[in-house]
Amino acid sequence: MSDFSLSITVDDASDCPTEARVRSLVDTLFKDQGLAWASIGVVLTDHQAVLDLNIQWLEHDYHTDVLSFLLEEDPTALEGEVYVDIETARERHVEFSTSALQEIERYIVHGLLHLAGYDDSTDEEKEIMRQLEDQYLLA
């Protein structure tokens, strides 16, 4: 495992991945991307918390499934936070033929990919991120 600090905050643990699973996702993704990380925070929370952050920090007054914040850009010790709206995962997982747990894990990986520098502004970028999400979720 990498020498990074992982902090996980869960507002409601039902349907959520274990700390070991989150650590595995983080470690696998960062190792594969060749990135050095000092500290990662993963917060599994509700609609309102993610909406409040979206408004406060991004000036977006709408719900989203995941937010990522790169806190330190030092390439030898990057730091970041990922906020996952687990209520959205619980509401929408059926339309993707997955479980709530699988959808939450996808949101975590999606947020980590944003911290790693990936974007999803275009259809092509969205497809790349989707392929990477699938890859890391199966790892």
NORSULWO-V780372 format. One line per field, one symbol per residue. burial: 1 if it has 9 or more other ideal C-beta (glycine too) atoms within 8 Angstrom, else 0. Layout:
burial = ???
//
This chain:
burial = 0101010110000011100011111111110000011111111111101110111000000011111111010000011111111101110110000001111111111111111101010000110110011001100
//
